[in-house]
Amino acid sequence: MSDITLYELPGCPYCAKVRSKLDELELEYDVIEVPRSHGDRTEVEKVSGQTGVPVITDEAQGVEGMNESDDIVEYLEETYA
Protein backbone atom coordinates (compact mmCIF):
# COMPACT_ATOMS: atom_id res chain seq x y z
CA MET A 1 0.00 0.00 0.00
CA SER A 2 1.34 3.39 -1.01
CA ASP A 3 1.29 6.59 1.04
CA ILE A 4 -0.58 8.38 -1.75
CA THR A 5 -4.13 7.43 -2.67
CA LEU A 6 -5.98 8.95 -5.64
CA TYR A 7 -9.77 8.90 -5.70
CA GLU A 8 -10.90 9.15 -9.30
CA LEU A 9 -13.61 8.51 -11.83
CA PRO A 10 -12.53 6.84 -15.09
CA GLY A 11 -12.82 9.24 -17.99
CA CYS A 12 -12.56 12.33 -15.78
CA PRO A 13 -10.11 14.77 -17.43
CA TYR A 14 -9.20 16.39 -14.10
CA CYS A 15 -8.40 12.98 -12.64
CA ALA A 16 -6.28 12.17 -15.70
CA LYS A 17 -4.32 15.40 -15.14
CA VAL A 18 -3.45 14.34 -11.59
CA ARG A 19 -2.65 10.78 -12.63
CA SER A 20 -0.35 12.12 -15.36
CA LYS A 21 1.56 14.23 -12.81
CA LEU A 22 1.87 11.28 -10.42
CA ASP A 23 3.25 9.14 -13.27
CA GLU A 24 5.56 11.92 -14.47
CA LEU A 25 7.06 12.17 -10.98
CA GLU A 26 7.29 8.35 -10.84
CA LEU A 27 5.37 8.23 -7.58
CA GLU A 28 3.75 5.08 -6.28
CA TYR A 29 0.06 5.52 -5.53
CA ASP A 30 -3.11 3.56 -5.02
CA VAL A 31 -6.27 4.29 -6.98
CA ILE A 32 -9.81 4.10 -5.68
CA GLU A 33 -12.46 4.43 -8.38
CA VAL A 34 -15.53 6.24 -7.07
CA PRO A 35 -19.06 5.47 -8.25
CA ARG A 36 -20.57 7.63 -10.98
CA SER A 37 -23.41 8.76 -8.72
CA HIS A 38 -22.40 11.50 -6.30
CA GLY A 39 -24.85 10.06 -3.78
CA ASP A 40 -22.87 6.81 -3.66
CA ARG A 41 -19.47 8.44 -3.12
CA THR A 42 -19.48 7.99 0.65
CA GLU A 43 -15.82 6.93 0.87
CA VAL A 44 -14.42 10.04 -0.83
CA GLU A 45 -16.87 12.20 1.10
CA LYS A 46 -15.53 10.83 4.41
CA VAL A 47 -11.98 11.70 3.32
CA SER A 48 -12.57 15.14 1.80
CA GLY A 49 -15.94 16.39 2.97
CA GLN A 50 -17.26 16.55 -0.60
CA THR A 51 -18.07 14.15 -3.44
CA GLY A 52 -16.10 15.64 -6.34
CA VAL A 53 -12.96 14.06 -7.75
CA PRO A 54 -10.02 14.01 -8.03
CA VAL A 55 -9.02 13.80 -4.38
CA ILE A 56 -5.71 12.65 -2.96
CA THR A 57 -4.47 11.66 0.45
CA ASP A 58 -0.77 11.51 1.28
CA GLU A 59 -0.15 9.79 4.59
CA ALA A 60 3.59 10.54 4.54
CA GLN A 61 2.88 14.30 4.46
CA GLY A 62 -0.28 14.33 6.58
CA VAL A 63 -2.50 15.36 3.65
CA GLU A 64 -6.08 14.20 3.99
CA GLY A 65 -8.61 14.80 1.26
CA MET A 66 -6.99 17.41 -0.99
CA ASN A 67 -9.22 18.23 -3.95
CA GLU A 68 -9.04 20.44 -7.05
CA SER A 69 -6.71 19.11 -9.73
CA ASP A 70 -4.64 22.31 -10.04
CA ASP A 71 -4.03 22.37 -6.28
CA ILE A 72 -3.07 18.70 -6.28
CA VAL A 73 -0.65 19.10 -9.20
CA GLU A 74 0.95 22.14 -7.54
CA TYR A 75 1.28 20.23 -4.26
CA LEU A 76 2.89 17.24 -6.00
CA GLU A 77 5.37 19.47 -7.85
CA GLU A 78 6.31 21.38 -4.69
CA THR A 79 6.60 18.26 -2.56
CA TYR A 80 8.08 15.64 -4.89
CA ALA A 81 9.69 17.34 -7.92
C-alpha positions in Angstrom: 0.0 0.0 0.0 1.3 3.4 -1.0 1.3 6.6 1.0 -0.6 8.4 -1.8 -4.1 7.4 -2.7 -6.0 8.9 -5.6 -9.8 8.9 -5.7 -10.9 9.2 -9.3 -13.6 8.5 -11.8 -12.5 6.8 -15.1 -12.8 9.2 -18.0 -12.6 12.3 -15.8 -10.1 14.8 -17.4 -9.2 16.4 -14.1 -8.4 13.0 -12.6 -6.3 12.2 -15.7 -4.3 15.4 -15.1 -3.5 14.3 -11.6 -2.6 10.8 -12.6 -0.4 12.1 -15.4 1.6 14.2 -12.8 1.9 11.3 -10.4 3.3 9.1 -13.3 5.6 11.9 -14.5 7.1 12.2 -11.0 7.3 8.4 -10.8 5.4 8.2 -7.6 3.7 5.1 -6.3 0.1 5.5 -5.5 -3.1 3.6 -5.0 -6.3 4.3 -7.0 -9.8 4.1 -5.7 -12.5 4.4 -8.4 -15.5 6.2 -7.1 -19.1 5.5 -8.2 -20.6 7.6 -11.0 -23.4 8.8 -8.7 -22.4 11.5 -6.3 -24.9 10.1 -3.8 -22.9 6.8 -3.7 -19.5 8.4 -3.1 -19.5 8.0 0.7 -15.8 6.9 0.9 -14.4 10.0 -0.8 -16.9 12.2 1.1 -15.5 10.8 4.4 -12.0 11.7 3.3 -12.6 15.1 1.8 -15.9 16.4 3.0 -17.3 16.6 -0.6 -18.1 14.2 -3.4 -16.1 15.6 -6.3 -13.0 14.1 -7.7 -10.0 14.0 -8.0 -9.0 13.8 -4.4 -5.7 12.6 -3.0 -4.5 11.7 0.4 -0.8 11.5 1.3 -0.1 9.8 4.6 3.6 10.5 4.5 2.9 14.3 4.5 -0.3 14.3 6.6 -2.5 15.4 3.6 -6.1 14.2 4.0 -8.6 14.8 1.3 -7.0 17.4 -1.0 -9.2 18.2 -3.9 -9.0 20.4 -7.1 -6.7 19.1 -9.7 -4.6 22.3 -10.0 -4.0 22.4 -6.3 -3.1 18.7 -6.3 -0.6 19.1 -9.2 0.9 22.1 -7.5 1.3 20.2 -4.3 2.9 17.2 -6.0 5.4 19.5 -7.8 6.3 21.4 -4.7 6.6 18.3 -2.6 8.1 15.6 -4.9 9.7 17.3 -7.9 
